Amino acid sequence: MPDDTPPLSPQDALVAVMVAASASDENMRTAELVAIQRMVNHMPVFADYDADRMARVAKTVFELFEEEDGLDALFGLIRSALPERLNETAYALACDVITADGRHSEAELRMLEEIREELAIDRLHAAAIEWGARVRHLRP
């Protein structure tokens, strides 16, 4: 992020995780974008969030994805903005975004693994979060 850009808020960090998860396979599907918007509009953690900030956060994620060490920089920003108590929330949101379209690419699964490692999500907790996302997005 440029020096004149204000730091990320915790909610911005959550949005950044969701955008990164969706963009990880270079194909942001409509179902994923709708899932992000729905979560920002309805989840308590976003109750006082200015949704107009989403575009700035997404732009930052896309710019960092273009840089050589951009993913490391992105995770540095996320870790500095996100209170540890919201790490599992961030992982759950990423899982929901990736499962929203009913498909999982290898790139998306690698991104989930990276998020899990960067946010120090316990493997057992991660499995439970992943299972919850899978059953929430099952199709008839």
Residue frames as a rotation matrix with the C-alpha (Angstrom) as fourth column:
MET 1
0.582 0.813 0.000 0.00
0.813 -0.582 0.000 0.00
0.000 0.000 -1.000 0.00
PRO 2
0.021 -0.558 0.830 1.27
0.393 -0.758 -0.520 3.49
0.919 0.337 0.204 -0.72
ASP 3
-0.753 -0.465 -0.466 2.51
0.591 -0.168 -0.789 5.47
0.288 -0.870 0.401 2.27
ASP 4
-0.871 0.433 0.230 -0.42
-0.467 -0.876 -0.118 7.91
0.151 -0.211 0.966 2.13
THR 5
-0.076 0.858 -0.507 -3.00
-0.225 0.481 0.847 5.12
0.971 0.178 0.157 2.41
PRO 6
0.078 0.128 0.989 -4.42
-0.988 -0.126 0.094 4.70
0.137 -0.984 0.117 5.90
PRO 7
-0.894 -0.432 0.120 -3.73
-0.447 0.879 -0.163 1.34
-0.035 -0.199 -0.979 7.54
LEU 8
-0.423 0.746 -0.515 -6.28
-0.038 0.553 0.832 -1.43
0.905 0.372 -0.205 7.29
SER 9
-0.094 0.511 0.855 -8.99
-0.993 -0.111 -0.043 -1.70
0.073 -0.853 0.517 9.90
PRO 10
-0.655 -0.087 0.751 -9.81
-0.315 0.935 -0.166 -5.18
-0.687 -0.345 -0.640 11.25
GLN 11
0.398 0.874 0.280 -12.84
0.023 0.296 -0.955 -5.27
-0.917 0.386 0.098 8.93
ASP 12
0.545 -0.313 -0.778 -10.67
-0.830 -0.332 -0.448 -4.19
-0.118 0.890 -0.440 5.99
ALA 13
-0.561 -0.814 0.154 -8.35
-0.798 0.581 0.161 -7.10
-0.221 -0.033 -0.975 6.81
LEU 14
-0.275 0.556 0.784 -11.30
0.031 0.820 -0.571 -9.51
-0.961 -0.133 -0.243 6.73
VAL 15
0.781 0.533 -0.325 -12.38
-0.254 -0.204 -0.945 -8.11
-0.571 0.821 -0.024 3.35
ALA 16
0.126 -0.829 -0.544 -8.79
-0.990 -0.137 -0.020 -8.43
-0.058 0.542 -0.839 2.10
VAL 17
-0.666 -0.323 0.673 -8.73
-0.388 0.920 0.058 -12.11
-0.638 -0.222 -0.738 3.08
MET 18
0.220 0.840 0.496 -12.01
0.189 0.462 -0.867 -12.73
-0.957 0.284 -0.058 1.25
VAL 19
0.777 0.026 -0.629 -10.88
-0.550 -0.459 -0.698 -10.87
-0.307 0.888 -0.342 -1.88
ALA 20
-0.267 -0.953 -0.145 -7.53
-0.947 0.231 0.224 -12.68
-0.180 0.197 -0.964 -1.87
ALA 21
-0.468 0.168 0.868 -9.28
-0.075 0.971 -0.228 -16.04
-0.881 -0.172 -0.441 -1.53
SER 22
0.601 0.788 0.133 -11.60
0.119 0.076 -0.990 -15.24
-0.790 0.611 -0.049 -4.43
ALA 23
0.755 -0.330 -0.566 -8.84
-0.647 -0.513 -0.564 -13.84
-0.105 0.793 -0.601 -6.65
SER 24
0.069 -0.836 0.545 -6.36
-0.559 0.420 0.715 -16.63
-0.826 -0.354 -0.438 -5.89
ASP 25
-0.086 -0.061 0.994 -7.35
0.568 0.817 0.099 -18.61
-0.819 0.573 -0.036 -8.99
GLU 26
-0.890 -0.306 -0.339 -7.42
-0.013 -0.724 0.689 -15.45
-0.456 0.618 0.641 -11.16
ASN 27
-0.654 0.755 0.043 -11.15
0.176 0.097 0.980 -15.96
0.735 0.649 -0.196 -11.69
MET 28
-0.920 0.393 0.015 -13.43
-0.148 -0.309 -0.940 -14.06
-0.364 -0.866 0.342 -9.33
ARG 29
-0.708 0.701 0.082 -16.78
0.549 0.474 0.688 -15.71
0.444 0.532 -0.721 -9.92
THR 30
-0.302 0.701 0.646 -20.08
-0.341 -0.712 0.614 -13.94
0.890 -0.035 0.454 -9.42
ALA 31
0.612 0.562 -0.556 -21.09
0.263 0.518 0.814 -16.34
0.746 -0.644 0.170 -6.63
GLU 32
-0.118 -0.747 -0.655 -17.90
0.964 0.072 -0.256 -15.45
0.238 -0.661 0.711 -4.75
LEU 33
-0.846 -0.179 0.502 -18.47
0.158 -0.984 -0.084 -11.71
0.509 0.009 0.861 -5.12
VAL 34
0.115 0.966 0.231 -22.07
-0.296 -0.189 0.937 -12.08
0.948 -0.176 0.264 -4.00
ALA 35
0.476 -0.002 -0.880 -20.88
0.690 0.620 0.372 -14.09
0.545 -0.784 0.296 -0.98
ILE 36
-0.626 -0.754 -0.199 -18.43
0.739 -0.492 -0.459 -11.35
0.248 -0.435 0.866 0.00
GLN 37
-0.673 0.424 0.607 -21.09
-0.255 -0.902 0.347 -8.65
0.695 0.079 0.715 -0.33
ARG 38
0.380 0.874 -0.303 -23.63
-0.019 0.335 0.942 -10.73
0.925 -0.352 0.143 1.59
MET 39
0.173 -0.376 -0.910 -21.23
0.912 0.410 0.004 -11.34
0.372 -0.831 0.414 4.47
VAL 40
-0.861 -0.496 0.111 -20.24
0.434 -0.831 -0.348 -7.68
0.265 -0.251 0.931 4.69
ASN 41
-0.454 0.763 0.460 -23.91
-0.377 -0.632 0.677 -6.67
0.808 0.134 0.574 4.66
HIS 42
0.474 0.867 -0.151 -25.11
-0.332 0.335 0.882 -9.16
0.815 -0.368 0.447 7.28
MET 43
0.166 -0.442 -0.881 -22.39
0.698 0.684 -0.213 -10.34
0.697 -0.580 0.422 9.65
PRO 44
0.901 0.251 -0.353 -22.09
0.433 -0.522 0.735 -8.68
0.000 -0.815 -0.579 13.07
VAL 45
0.071 -0.962 -0.262 -18.34
0.790 -0.106 0.603 -8.15
-0.608 -0.250 0.753 12.67
PHE 46
-0.711 -0.292 0.640 -19.15
0.672 -0.550 0.496 -5.71
0.207 0.783 0.587 9.84
ALA 47
0.175 0.923 -0.341 -21.97
0.974 -0.214 -0.079 -3.90
-0.145 -0.319 -0.937 11.68
ASP 48
0.647 0.048 -0.761 -20.22
0.181 -0.979 0.091 -0.51
-0.741 -0.197 -0.642 11.65
TYR 49
-0.380 -0.850 0.364 -18.15
0.536 0.119 0.836 -1.06
-0.754 0.513 0.410 8.50
ASP 50
0.203 0.339 -0.919 -18.32
-0.547 -0.739 -0.393 1.44
-0.812 0.583 0.036 5.64
ALA 51
0.431 0.052 0.901 -18.86
0.444 0.857 -0.262 -0.89
-0.786 0.513 0.346 2.67
ASP 52
0.988 -0.108 -0.107 -17.53
-0.150 -0.581 -0.800 1.83
0.024 0.807 -0.591 0.35
ARG 53
0.264 -0.948 0.176 -14.05
-0.839 -0.136 0.527 0.88
-0.476 -0.287 -0.832 1.65
MET 54
0.506 -0.018 0.862 -14.32
0.116 0.992 -0.047 -2.52
-0.855 0.124 0.504 -0.05
ALA 55
0.963 -0.126 0.236 -13.23
0.229 -0.071 -0.971 -1.14
0.139 0.989 -0.039 -3.42
ARG 56
0.517 -0.819 0.250 -10.07
-0.802 -0.565 -0.195 0.41
0.301 -0.100 -0.948 -1.93
VAL 57
0.163 -0.423 0.891 -9.23
-0.635 0.647 0.423 -2.82
-0.755 -0.635 -0.163 -0.11
ALA 58
0.732 0.157 0.663 -9.82
0.323 0.777 -0.541 -4.90
-0.600 0.610 0.518 -3.26
LYS 59
0.899 -0.434 0.056 -7.60
-0.182 -0.487 -0.854 -2.53
0.398 0.758 -0.517 -5.27
THR 60
0.259 -0.826 0.502 -4.84
-0.959 -0.156 0.238 -2.94
-0.118 -0.542 -0.832 -2.68
VAL 61
0.318 -0.088 0.944 -5.12
-0.178 0.973 0.150 -6.73
-0.931 -0.215 0.293 -2.86
PHE 62
0.909 0.080 0.408 -4.96
0.366 0.311 -0.877 -6.70
-0.197 0.947 0.254 -6.68
GLU 63
0.714 -0.694 0.091 -1.96
-0.565 -0.648 -0.511 -4.35
0.414 0.314 -0.855 -6.66
LEU 64
0.123 -0.689 0.715 -0.12
-0.874 0.266 0.407 -6.54
-0.470 -0.675 -0.569 -4.18
PHE 65
0.595 0.147 0.791 -0.88
0.113 0.958 -0.262 -9.67
-0.796 0.245 0.553 -6.22
GLU 66
0.968 -0.229 0.107 1.01
0.067 -0.176 -0.982 -8.00
0.243 0.957 -0.155 -9.10
GLU 67
0.417 -0.855 0.308 4.19
-0.889 -0.455 -0.058 -7.52
0.190 -0.250 -0.950 -7.01
GLU 68
-0.148 -0.591 -0.793 6.87
-0.387 0.773 -0.504 -10.17
0.910 0.232 -0.343 -6.64
ASP 69
-0.858 -0.167 -0.485 6.55
0.356 0.487 -0.797 -10.47
0.370 -0.857 -0.359 -2.84
GLY 70
-0.552 0.692 0.465 3.04
-0.534 -0.722 0.440 -9.06
0.640 -0.005 0.768 -2.76
LEU 71
0.355 0.712 -0.606 1.42
0.065 0.628 0.776 -12.02
0.933 -0.315 0.177 -1.04
ASP 72
-0.236 -0.528 -0.816 3.89
0.895 0.210 -0.394 -11.75
0.379 -0.823 0.423 1.84
ALA 73
-0.961 -0.104 0.257 3.21
0.039 -0.969 -0.246 -8.02
0.275 -0.226 0.935 2.03
LEU 74
-0.147 0.985 0.090 -0.54
-0.431 -0.146 0.890 -8.63
0.890 0.092 0.446 2.00
PHE 75
0.385 0.284 -0.878 -0.32
0.537 0.705 0.463 -11.11
0.751 -0.650 0.119 4.86
GLY 76
-0.671 -0.650 -0.357 1.86
0.697 -0.389 -0.602 -8.65
0.252 -0.653 0.714 6.78
LEU 77
-0.766 0.467 0.443 -0.86
-0.406 -0.884 0.231 -6.00
0.499 -0.003 0.867 6.43
ILE 78
0.213 0.906 -0.367 -3.56
-0.214 0.410 0.887 -8.47
0.953 -0.110 0.281 7.40
ARG 79
0.069 -0.248 -0.966 -1.70
0.802 0.589 -0.094 -9.75
0.593 -0.769 0.240 10.47
SER 80
-0.882 -0.464 -0.079 -0.97
0.423 -0.708 -0.566 -6.21
0.207 -0.533 0.821 11.66
ALA 81
-0.652 0.692 0.309 -4.62
-0.590 -0.720 0.366 -5.13
0.476 0.056 0.878 11.31
LEU 82
0.210 0.817 -0.538 -6.40
-0.296 0.577 0.761 -8.27
0.932 -0.001 0.363 12.45
PRO 83
-0.005 -0.164 0.986 -6.76
-0.999 0.035 0.001 -8.99
-0.034 -0.986 -0.164 16.17
GLU 84
-0.881 -0.448 -0.150 -5.80
-0.455 0.891 0.009 -12.61
0.130 0.076 -0.989 16.86
ARG 85
-0.561 0.731 0.390 -9.33
-0.070 0.427 -0.901 -13.33
-0.825 -0.533 -0.188 18.10
LEU 86
0.447 0.744 -0.497 -10.57
-0.564 -0.196 -0.802 -12.76
-0.694 0.639 0.332 14.52
ASN 87
-0.584 -0.743 -0.327 -8.09
-0.738 0.318 0.595 -15.12
-0.338 0.589 -0.734 12.81
GLU 88
-0.777 0.344 0.527 -10.56
0.357 0.931 -0.082 -18.02
-0.519 0.124 -0.846 12.75
THR 89
0.315 0.883 -0.348 -13.28
0.162 -0.411 -0.897 -15.63
-0.935 0.226 -0.273 11.54
ALA 90
0.049 -0.392 -0.919 -11.01
-0.849 -0.502 0.168 -14.62
-0.527 0.771 -0.357 8.65
TYR 91
-0.905 -0.417 0.078 -10.39
-0.332 0.810 0.483 -18.27
-0.265 0.411 -0.872 7.78
ALA 92
-0.374 0.855 0.360 -14.12
0.520 0.514 -0.682 -19.06
-0.768 -0.068 -0.637 7.96
LEU 93
0.430 0.517 -0.740 -14.93
-0.282 -0.702 -0.654 -16.15
-0.858 0.490 -0.156 5.64
ALA 94
-0.379 -0.651 -0.658 -12.28
-0.869 0.005 0.495 -17.30
-0.319 0.759 -0.567 3.17
CYS 95
-0.902 0.089 0.422 -13.70
0.130 0.989 0.067 -20.83
-0.412 0.115 -0.904 3.23
ASP 96
0.052 0.999 -0.011 -17.21
0.389 -0.030 -0.921 -19.50
-0.920 0.044 -0.390 2.62
VAL 97
0.259 -0.012 -0.966 -16.04
-0.701 -0.691 -0.180 -17.41
-0.665 0.723 -0.188 -0.34
ILE 98
-0.685 -0.639 -0.350 -14.19
-0.704 0.459 0.542 -20.31
-0.186 0.617 -0.764 -1.94
THR 99
-0.848 0.389 0.360 -17.07
0.364 0.921 -0.137 -22.75
-0.385 0.015 -0.923 -1.50
ALA 100
-0.277 0.807 -0.521 -19.74
-0.294 -0.588 -0.754 -20.26
-0.915 -0.055 0.400 -2.64
ASP 101
-0.018 0.259 -0.966 -19.55
-0.991 -0.134 -0.017 -21.37
-0.134 0.957 0.259 -6.27
GLY 102
0.806 0.423 0.415 -19.44
-0.433 0.898 -0.075 -25.09
-0.404 -0.119 0.907 -5.49
ARG 103
0.789 -0.605 -0.106 -15.92
0.255 0.480 -0.839 -25.51
0.558 0.635 0.534 -6.96
HIS 104
0.749 -0.660 -0.065 -12.42
-0.160 -0.275 0.948 -25.62
-0.643 -0.699 -0.311 -5.52
SER 105
0.798 -0.571 -0.190 -9.42
-0.180 0.076 -0.981 -25.02
0.575 0.817 -0.043 -7.74
GLU 106
0.356 -0.772 -0.527 -5.91
0.860 0.492 -0.139 -26.05
0.366 -0.404 0.838 -6.73
ALA 107
-0.507 -0.548 0.665 -4.98
0.305 -0.836 -0.456 -22.36
0.806 -0.028 0.591 -6.48
GLU 108
0.237 0.687 0.687 -7.88
-0.541 -0.494 0.681 -21.71
0.807 -0.533 0.254 -4.10
LEU 109
0.902 0.076 -0.425 -6.95
0.245 0.722 0.647 -24.69
0.356 -0.688 0.633 -1.92
ARG 110
-0.089 -0.990 -0.110 -3.33
0.852 -0.019 -0.523 -23.47
0.515 -0.140 0.846 -1.81
MET 111
-0.377 0.008 0.926 -4.57
-0.171 -0.983 -0.061 -20.02
0.910 -0.182 0.372 -0.77
LEU 112
0.728 0.661 0.183 -6.62
-0.342 0.119 0.932 -21.55
0.594 -0.741 0.313 2.05
GLU 113
0.594 -0.595 -0.542 -3.53
0.746 0.659 0.095 -23.42
0.300 -0.461 0.835 3.19
GLU 114
-0.429 -0.774 0.466 -1.53
0.554 -0.633 -0.541 -20.18
0.713 0.026 0.701 3.10
ILE 115
0.041 0.539 0.841 -4.20
-0.477 -0.730 0.490 -18.31
0.878 -0.421 0.227 5.07
ARG 116
0.892 0.302 -0.338 -4.34
0.083 0.625 0.776 -21.16
0.445 -0.720 0.532 7.60
GLU 117
0.202 -0.909 -0.363 -0.56
0.926 0.299 -0.232 -21.02
0.319 -0.289 0.902 8.07
GLU 118
-0.492 -0.435 0.754 -0.24
0.307 -0.897 -0.317 -17.23
0.814 0.076 0.575 8.10
LEU 119
0.048 0.614 0.788 -3.01
-0.654 -0.576 0.490 -16.84
0.755 -0.539 0.374 10.67
ALA 120
-0.849 -0.517 0.106 -1.83
-0.428 0.556 -0.712 -19.83
0.310 -0.650 -0.694 12.74
ILE 121
0.215 0.970 0.113 -5.15
-0.954 0.183 0.239 -21.65
0.211 -0.159 0.965 12.56
ASP 122
-0.414 -0.286 0.864 -5.04
-0.598 0.801 -0.022 -24.95
-0.686 -0.526 -0.503 14.42
ARG 123
-0.896 -0.018 -0.443 -5.46
-0.394 0.490 0.777 -27.83
0.203 0.871 -0.447 11.96
LEU 124
-0.723 0.675 -0.151 -8.36
0.686 0.674 -0.273 -29.37
-0.083 -0.301 -0.950 13.89
HIS 125
-0.167 0.649 -0.742 -10.17
0.187 -0.718 -0.671 -26.01
-0.968 -0.251 -0.002 14.06
ALA 126
-0.585 -0.119 -0.802 -9.48
-0.692 -0.443 0.570 -25.49
-0.423 0.889 0.177 10.36
ALA 127
-0.965 0.240 -0.107 -11.03
0.149 0.835 0.529 -28.87
0.216 0.495 -0.842 9.53
ALA 128
-0.374 0.870 -0.321 -14.16
0.772 0.101 -0.627 -27.95
-0.513 -0.483 -0.710 11.46
ILE 129
-0.173 0.252 -0.952 -14.37
-0.260 -0.944 -0.203 -24.56
-0.950 0.213 0.229 9.74
GLU 130
-0.822 -0.200 -0.533 -13.90
-0.560 0.116 0.820 -26.19
-0.103 0.973 -0.207 6.32
TRP 131
-0.824 0.567 -0.005 -16.58
0.566 0.822 0.061 -28.78
0.038 0.047 -0.998 7.06
GLY 132
-0.178 0.777 -0.604 -19.00
0.483 -0.466 -0.741 -26.04
-0.857 -0.424 -0.292 8.12
ALA 133
-0.357 -0.006 -0.934 -18.39
-0.630 -0.737 0.245 -24.12
-0.690 0.676 0.259 4.89
ARG 134
-0.975 -0.052 -0.218 -18.84
-0.201 0.632 0.748 -27.26
0.099 0.773 -0.627 2.82
VAL 135
-0.605 0.793 -0.068 -22.20
0.785 0.581 -0.217 -28.18
-0.133 -0.185 -0.974 4.38
ARG 136
-0.155 0.550 -0.820 -23.48
0.154 -0.807 -0.571 -24.60
-0.976 -0.215 0.040 4.20
HIS 137
-0.213 -0.034 -0.976 -22.88
-0.800 -0.567 0.195 -24.56
-0.561 0.823 0.093 0.46
LEU 138
-0.773 0.027 0.634 -24.11
0.235 0.941 0.246 -28.02
-0.590 0.339 -0.733 -0.53
ARG 139
-0.559 0.612 -0.560 -26.44
-0.829 -0.412 0.378 -28.11
0.000 0.676 0.737 -3.51
PRO 140
0.251 0.748 0.614 -29.47
-0.667 0.594 -0.450 -30.40
-0.701 -0.297 0.648 -3.79
